[in-house]
Amino acid sequence: MGMPNMDFVVRESRAVVEGQLAIVRLGTCGAVQPPARLGQMLVASHGSICIRRNPDAWAPGEAAPPYTLSRPVPPDAELC
C-alpha cells in the first residue's frame, strides 16, 4: 500500500468512524534485504512510535503542533 492508497484508506475510514481512530499497517516496508527472506516476520528491533495528526493545529489562532509523537514502544523481547 503506497502513500496515495493509505491516504484513501484513512479518509474513507474517518468518514464512517466516529471518535478516535487507530490504523495499524501490517505488511512490507521497503525491499526485503538479506538476511531476511520472503515470508519471514520482521520486527522493528528499536521499537515503534505513534504519530497522531492534531486537527486543532489548523484552527485559526491555534498554536498547537500539527503532529504529536508518542514515546518509543519497545518490541516484545521474544520476537527480537
Secondary structure as the mmCIF struct_conf table of DSSP 4:
data_model
#
loop_
_struct_conf.conf_type_id
_struct_conf.id
_struct_conf.beg_label_comp_id
_struct_conf.beg_label_asym_id
_struct_conf.beg_label_seq_id
_struct_conf.end_label_comp_id
_struct_conf.end_label_asym_id
_struct_conf.end_label_seq_id
HELX_RH_AL_P HELX_RH_AL_P1 MET A 3 VAL A 16
BEND BEND1 GLY A 19 GLY A 19
BEND BEND2 GLY A 27 GLY A 27
BEND BEND3 GLY A 30 GLY A 30
TURN_TY1_P TURN_TY1_P1 PRO A 34 PRO A 35
TURN_TY1_P TURN_TY1_P2 LEU A 38 GLY A 39
TURN_TY1_P TURN_TY1_P3 SER A 45 HIS A 46
STRN STRN1 SER A 48 SER A 48
STRN STRN2 ILE A 51 ARG A 53
HELX_RH_3T_P HELX_RH_3T_P1 PRO A 55 TRP A 58
BEND BEND4 ALA A 59 ALA A 59
TURN_TY1_P TURN_TY1_P4 PRO A 60 GLY A 61
BEND BEND5 PRO A 66 PRO A 66
STRN STRN3 TYR A 67 LEU A 69
HELX_LH_PP_P HELX_LH_PP_P1 SER A 70 PRO A 72
STRN STRN4 VAL A 73 VAL A 73
HELX_LH_PP_P HELX_LH_PP_P2 PRO A 74 ASP A 76
TURN_TY1_P TURN_TY1_P5 ALA A 77 LEU A 79
#
